[in-house]
Amino acid sequence: MAKNEEQDNSRQLLHLVLGGELTDIQGVEFANLEEVDIVGVYPNYARAYDAWKGAAQRSVDNAHMRYFIVHMHRLLDPEEEPGEA
């Protein structure tokens, strides 16, 4: 197990996985906010990554569909050093 995975498993670092169809594949603006897919909130990056990968693979046929991992713990604790997560 990698060091970052060990840290993620010992401390709750919330991550949000969401996605939807974008207006432009070069940007991050959703075409319809009412149709944004909230996959879930996960206690560490490893679990969020697994959820992101599954959602992204299910939508591979739509070039405008993108899924993202949002590091919620960084929003909740902006004083945290970037290397800590």
Backbone bond lengths (Angstrom), bond angles and torsions (degrees), N, CA, C in turn:
res aa  C-N    CA-C-N  psi(-1)  N-CA   C-N-CA  omega(-1)  CA-C   N-CA-C  phi
1 M - - - 1.457 - - 1.527 108.47 -
2 A 1.321 116.94 134.82 1.458 122.25 -178.87 1.522 110.34 -72.87
3 K 1.331 115.57 157.19 1.462 120.98 -178.13 1.527 111.71 -58.62
4 N 1.342 118.23 -43.47 1.461 120.95 179.89 1.520 111.34 -62.56
5 E 1.331 117.60 -37.53 1.458 120.83 178.32 1.520 110.56 -66.31
6 E 1.328 117.39 -38.09 1.459 121.16 177.80 1.517 109.95 -63.21
7 Q 1.342 117.14 -44.15 1.451 121.26 178.88 1.523 109.98 -62.89
8 D 1.343 117.21 -43.41 1.454 121.03 -178.96 1.518 111.17 -62.27
9 N 1.334 117.79 -35.66 1.452 120.95 -178.20 1.525 112.26 -76.81
10 S 1.324 118.27 -22.66 1.452 120.50 -177.25 1.529 112.39 -92.07
11 R 1.301 118.18 -16.18 1.463 121.97 -176.26 1.524 108.80 -137.30
12 Q 1.309 117.15 136.61 1.459 120.43 -179.61 1.525 109.66 -76.54
13 L 1.314 115.30 114.30 1.463 122.56 176.94 1.526 106.75 -122.02
14 L 1.324 116.36 96.66 1.458 120.98 -172.71 1.521 113.21 -65.73
15 H 1.335 114.80 135.58 1.461 123.04 177.13 1.520 108.69 -132.11
16 L 1.324 116.23 136.31 1.459 123.43 178.50 1.522 108.59 -106.65
17 V 1.322 116.80 132.67 1.461 121.70 175.92 1.523 107.13 -112.14
18 L 1.331 115.86 124.04 1.446 121.24 179.05 1.517 110.13 -147.13
19 G 1.312 115.33 162.12 1.454 118.87 179.63 1.504 111.47 -166.50
20 G 1.311 113.85 174.90 1.450 120.64 179.19 1.510 110.55 172.93
21 E 1.306 114.27 -179.79 1.458 119.88 -179.64 1.526 109.22 -79.70
22 L 1.322 116.50 132.23 1.457 122.12 -178.62 1.523 111.36 -94.50
23 T 1.336 116.31 153.63 1.461 120.52 176.67 1.517 111.01 -71.55
24 D 1.336 116.57 -29.71 1.466 122.80 -178.32 1.526 106.84 -146.40
25 I 1.314 117.57 131.03 1.465 119.92 -176.67 1.533 113.05 -66.51
26 Q 1.323 117.30 -13.69 1.468 120.60 177.80 1.528 112.14 -88.70
27 G 1.338 117.58 -10.30 1.459 120.66 -175.87 1.515 112.99 -113.63
28 V 1.330 114.90 -166.33 1.459 121.08 179.40 1.526 111.03 -132.10
29 E 1.328 117.15 27.74 1.461 121.26 178.07 1.521 108.90 -96.69
30 F 1.338 115.43 126.07 1.460 120.18 -179.03 1.523 110.45 -77.42
31 A 1.327 116.55 141.36 1.456 122.74 179.95 1.529 110.81 -67.52
32 N 1.330 117.62 -37.25 1.458 121.46 -178.08 1.531 108.83 -146.39
33 L 1.318 116.41 106.70 1.469 120.46 -177.81 1.522 112.81 -62.42
34 E 1.322 117.42 -26.98 1.462 120.22 179.36 1.530 112.31 -69.78
35 E 1.324 116.51 -17.15 1.460 120.64 -179.13 1.528 113.11 -106.60
36 V 1.339 117.63 10.57 1.462 120.36 177.72 1.530 108.22 -64.55
37 D 1.310 114.79 131.98 1.471 122.29 -178.68 1.527 108.85 -91.47
38 I 1.341 116.39 109.24 1.461 121.15 174.79 1.529 105.88 -88.12
39 V 1.318 115.85 103.68 1.465 120.63 -177.41 1.517 109.63 -71.36
40 G 1.337 117.30 -44.43 1.450 119.89 178.45 1.517 113.37 159.26
41 V 1.326 114.51 176.27 1.463 123.47 176.47 1.524 106.69 -113.26
42 Y 1.331 115.97 133.63 1.464 121.59 -173.33 1.520 110.39 -126.25
43 P 1.335 117.19 150.63 1.462 121.44 -173.63 1.525 114.80 -79.96
44 N 1.320 117.62 -7.77 1.469 120.21 178.95 1.525 109.96 -158.85
45 Y 1.318 115.43 165.96 1.459 120.26 -175.94 1.523 112.23 -65.47
46 A 1.302 117.90 -37.64 1.466 121.00 -177.72 1.532 111.09 -60.11
47 R 1.322 117.05 -45.41 1.473 119.92 179.47 1.519 110.87 -69.39
48 A 1.337 117.32 -37.31 1.467 120.84 177.34 1.525 110.33 -64.78
49 Y 1.314 116.75 -40.66 1.468 120.83 179.22 1.528 110.90 -61.41
50 D 1.316 116.77 -43.64 1.469 120.21 178.55 1.528 110.95 -60.52
51 A 1.336 117.02 -42.39 1.466 121.16 179.20 1.527 110.31 -67.22
52 W 1.330 116.78 -42.49 1.462 121.45 178.13 1.527 110.66 -59.99
53 K 1.311 116.00 -46.77 1.468 120.69 -177.89 1.526 110.72 -60.95
54 G 1.324 117.42 -44.09 1.456 120.97 179.11 1.519 112.07 -62.34
55 A 1.333 116.68 -45.24 1.464 120.78 -180.00 1.522 110.87 -65.63
56 A 1.314 116.66 -42.28 1.464 120.42 -179.90 1.527 111.29 -64.68
57 Q 1.304 116.99 -39.37 1.469 120.24 179.34 1.524 111.63 -67.39
58 R 1.322 117.87 -33.71 1.468 120.90 178.60 1.527 112.15 -68.47
59 S 1.331 117.32 -22.69 1.462 121.18 -176.98 1.528 112.79 -109.86
60 V 1.308 117.48 18.75 1.462 121.67 -173.60 1.537 113.08 -61.47
61 D 1.308 118.30 -24.27 1.468 120.59 -178.74 1.529 113.48 -77.44
62 N 1.323 118.46 -12.17 1.464 122.15 -179.49 1.526 108.65 -108.28
63 A 1.324 116.71 106.40 1.467 121.55 -176.49 1.528 113.04 -63.54
64 H 1.322 118.15 -23.51 1.463 121.12 -179.21 1.532 113.16 -87.61
65 M 1.306 116.91 -6.30 1.465 120.99 -178.19 1.528 109.13 -88.00
66 R 1.331 115.70 128.99 1.461 121.00 178.37 1.522 109.46 -136.74
67 Y 1.335 114.72 146.02 1.460 122.17 174.39 1.516 108.64 -118.30
68 F 1.322 115.29 147.80 1.460 122.12 -175.70 1.527 110.26 -131.97
69 I 1.337 115.15 153.67 1.462 122.41 170.75 1.525 106.41 -110.41
70 V 1.321 115.78 120.36 1.462 121.61 178.83 1.524 107.80 -103.19
71 H 1.303 116.53 125.59 1.469 122.15 179.61 1.530 108.59 -81.03
72 M 1.316 115.66 83.95 1.464 120.54 -176.45 1.521 112.46 -61.71
73 H 1.314 117.28 -33.70 1.467 120.45 -179.10 1.519 111.05 -61.12
74 R 1.321 117.71 -28.69 1.469 120.79 177.92 1.527 110.97 -74.25
75 L 1.331 116.69 -30.75 1.459 120.43 176.61 1.525 110.92 -74.63
76 L 1.332 115.84 -36.12 1.464 120.96 -178.56 1.522 111.92 -75.86
77 D 1.333 117.41 -28.73 1.460 122.31 -179.28 1.522 109.35 -134.11
78 P 1.336 117.53 76.12 1.472 120.54 -175.47 1.525 114.18 -66.13
79 E 1.321 117.92 -14.34 1.460 121.81 179.21 1.525 112.43 -78.94
80 E 1.328 116.28 -12.86 1.458 121.22 -178.67 1.523 110.06 -64.81
81 E 1.301 116.66 137.31 1.451 121.90 178.12 1.513 109.86 -68.90
82 P 1.351 120.10 138.98 1.459 122.72 -179.48 1.520 113.45 -55.95
83 G 1.315 119.89 -34.84 1.449 123.22 179.96 1.531 114.05 -70.26
84 E 1.320 117.11 -14.81 1.467 121.01 -177.95 1.508 112.61 -77.13
85 A 1.322 117.80 -17.73 1.464 120.35 -177.41 1.482 108.76 -110.99
